[in-house]
């Protein structure tokens, strides 16, 4: 295992706040810090959200490693990614999740998820256990990391709690569907508004994003061929 994947360099989400609550912390810092992304004290964020400052500070480790918080001793401040995430969450939650998906490619937790799920589905609790293996803290940290991976569309989770890699990532050599058939999958949703797509349940939203990725992957070689031709 590479040194960057060692337990010393892996910081898991705090067990003190659920991922949903951590997202609220990000939103609050964006609001309090403004467009200039000024640093905000944990006590100020805690008062805004009615949670303990220690719990707010506890979220900093993982979120800093994930590129959302920037180093600012004694306070909390957002990176450009963190501020963009908060802005998108207030207007288009679907694009917010896609932003994280693209930004977190190559992060240790994304690579670890690919490694553990490449051979097939895993129960959520088992994936969480494997992601946390060797790292300190309670089991909730692994579960919350899995929640983050699902939110960022890096892991699919069905209604039974089974986790898989997104469509197309686990079987890159699989033959692509025909162009006409691919459009047929998306035709009913072509007229849907961003708000309607954002309001979809998690499993339907993730399935839709997987369908889009499959279509784009199948079309890109032909698009390049037509452009070059």
C-alpha positions in Angstrom: 0.0 0.0 0.0 1.3 3.4 -0.9 2.3 5.7 1.9 -0.4 8.2 1.0 -2.9 5.5 1.8 -1.5 4.7 5.2 -3.7 5.1 8.2 -1.6 8.1 9.2 -2.5 10.1 6.1 -6.2 9.0 6.0 -8.5 11.3 7.9 -12.1 10.1 8.2 -15.2 12.2 8.8 -15.9 13.1 12.4 -18.4 10.9 14.2 -19.9 13.9 16.0 -21.8 15.2 13.0 -23.7 13.3 10.2 -22.6 14.2 6.6 -25.9 16.1 6.3 -24.9 18.2 9.3 -21.4 18.7 8.0 -22.9 20.0 4.8 -24.9 22.5 6.9 -21.6 23.6 8.5 -20.2 24.3 5.0 -23.3 26.3 4.1 -23.1 28.3 7.3 -19.4 29.1 6.8 -20.1 30.2 3.2 -22.9 32.5 4.5 -20.9 33.9 7.4 -17.7 34.3 5.5 -19.2 35.8 2.4 -17.8 35.8 -1.2 -14.4 36.7 0.2 -14.4 33.4 2.0 -13.3 35.0 5.3 -12.4 32.8 8.2 -15.2 32.1 10.7 -14.8 30.9 14.3 -16.2 27.6 15.3 -18.2 29.2 18.1 -19.9 31.5 15.6 -20.9 28.5 13.4 -22.0 26.5 16.4 -24.3 29.3 17.5 -25.8 29.6 14.1 -26.5 25.8 13.9 -27.1 25.2 17.6 -24.3 22.6 17.8 -21.2 22.4 20.0 -18.1 24.3 18.7 -16.1 21.2 19.4 -18.3 19.3 17.0 -17.9 22.0 14.3 -14.1 21.9 14.7 -14.1 18.1 14.5 -15.3 18.3 10.9 -12.3 20.3 9.8 -9.8 17.4 9.4 -11.6 15.4 6.8 -13.0 18.4 5.0 -9.6 20.0 4.8 -8.1 16.8 3.4 -11.0 16.6 0.9 -10.2 20.1 -0.4 -13.2 21.9 1.1 -11.6 23.7 4.1 -8.4 25.7 3.9 -5.8 25.8 6.7 -6.6 28.7 9.0 -5.6 27.9 12.6 -8.3 28.8 15.2 -10.9 29.4 12.5 -12.7 27.7 9.6 -12.6 29.0 6.0 -13.6 27.5 2.7 -11.5 26.9 -0.4 -12.9 27.8 -3.8 -14.3 24.3 -4.0 -16.0 24.6 -0.7 -17.6 27.9 -1.5 -18.7 26.7 -4.9 -20.3 23.6 -3.3 -22.2 25.8 -0.9 -23.4 28.1 -3.6 -24.6 25.2 -5.8 -26.3 23.5 -2.9 -28.5 26.6 -2.6 -29.5 26.6 -6.3 -29.0 23.1 -7.8 -28.2 20.2 -5.5 -27.7 17.9 -8.5 -24.8 20.0 -9.8 -23.4 20.3 -6.3 -23.1 16.5 -6.1 -21.6 16.3 -9.6 -19.0 19.0 -8.6 -17.9 16.8 -5.7 -17.8 13.7 -7.9 -15.4 15.4 -10.4 -13.3 17.1 -7.7 -12.8 14.0 -5.6 -11.5 11.8 -8.4 -8.2 10.4 -7.2 -8.7 11.2 -3.5 -7.7 8.3 -1.2 -11.2 7.4 -0.3 -12.4 7.4 -3.9 -9.5 5.0 -4.9 -10.2 2.9 -1.8 -13.8 2.5 -2.7 -12.9 1.5 -6.3 -10.4 -1.1 -4.8 -13.0 -2.6 -2.5 -15.9 -2.6 -4.9 -14.2 -3.6 -8.1 -14.9 -7.3 -7.5 -18.6 -6.8 -6.8 -21.2 -5.3 -4.5 -20.7 -5.0 -0.7 -23.1 -4.3 2.1 -22.9 -0.7 3.3 -21.6 -1.8 6.7 -18.9 -4.0 5.2 -17.7 -1.3 2.9 -17.6 1.2 5.8 -15.6 -1.4 7.8 -13.1 -1.8 5.0 -12.7 1.9 4.4 -12.0 2.5 8.1 -9.7 -0.4 8.6 -6.6 0.7 10.4 -7.9 4.2 11.2 -8.7 5.3 14.8 -12.2 6.2 16.1 -15.6 4.6 16.2 -17.3 2.7 13.4 -19.5 5.7 12.6 -16.5 7.3 10.9 -16.5 4.6 8.2 -20.3 4.8 7.8 -20.2 8.5 7.4 -17.4 8.2 4.8 -19.6 5.9 2.9 -22.4 8.5 3.1 -20.1 11.1 1.7 -19.1 8.7 -1.2 -22.8 8.2 -2.0 -23.6 11.9 -1.8 -20.7 12.6 -4.2 -21.9 10.0 -6.7 -18.7 8.0 -6.3 -20.6 5.0 -4.9 -24.1 3.8 -5.8 -26.3 2.4 -3.0 -29.5 0.6 -3.6 -32.6 0.3 -1.5 -31.2 -2.8 0.3 -28.1 -1.0 1.3 -25.8 -2.7 -1.2 -23.0 -0.6 -2.5 -21.5 -0.7 -6.0 -19.4 1.4 -8.3 -21.2 3.8 -10.6 -22.3 2.4 -13.9 -19.5 2.2 -16.5 -16.7 2.5 -13.9 -16.6 -1.1 -12.9 -16.9 -2.5 -16.4 -15.0 -0.1 -18.7 -14.5 -2.8 -21.4 -18.2 -3.6 -21.6 -19.7 -2.9 -25.1 -21.5 0.4 -25.3 -25.2 0.5 -26.0 -26.5 1.6 -29.4 -26.9 5.3 -29.8 -30.6 5.2 -30.5 -31.2 2.9 -27.5 -29.1 5.2 -25.3 -31.2 8.2 -26.1 -34.3 6.1 -25.5 -33.4 5.7 -21.8 -33.2 9.5 -21.4 -36.0 10.7 -23.6 -38.6 10.9 -20.8 -36.3 13.1 -18.8 -35.1 15.5 -21.6 -37.8 18.0 -20.7 -37.4 17.7 -16.9 -36.3 20.9 -15.1 -33.2 21.0 -12.8 -35.5 21.3 -9.8 -37.4 18.2 -10.8 -34.2 16.2 -11.3 -32.8 17.5 -8.0 -35.9 16.4 -6.2 -35.5 12.8 -7.3 -34.9 10.2 -4.5 -31.3 9.3 -4.1 -31.5 5.9 -5.9 -33.4 7.4 -8.9 -31.0 10.4 -9.1 -27.9 8.2 -9.0 -29.4 5.8 -11.7 -30.1 8.9 -13.9 -26.5 10.1 -13.5 -25.3 6.7 -14.4 -27.5 6.7 -17.5 -26.1 10.0 -18.6 -22.5 8.8 -18.1 -23.2 5.7 -20.1 -24.6 7.7 -23.0 -21.8 10.2 -23.0 -19.2 7.5 -22.8 -20.8 5.7 -25.8 -21.1 8.8 -27.9 -17.7 10.4 -27.3 -15.7 8.2 -29.7 -18.2 8.8 -32.5 -18.3 12.5 -31.8 -14.5 12.6 -32.1 -14.6 10.6 -35.3 -17.2 13.0 -36.8 -15.1 16.0 -35.8 -11.9 14.7 -37.2 -13.6 13.5 -40.3 
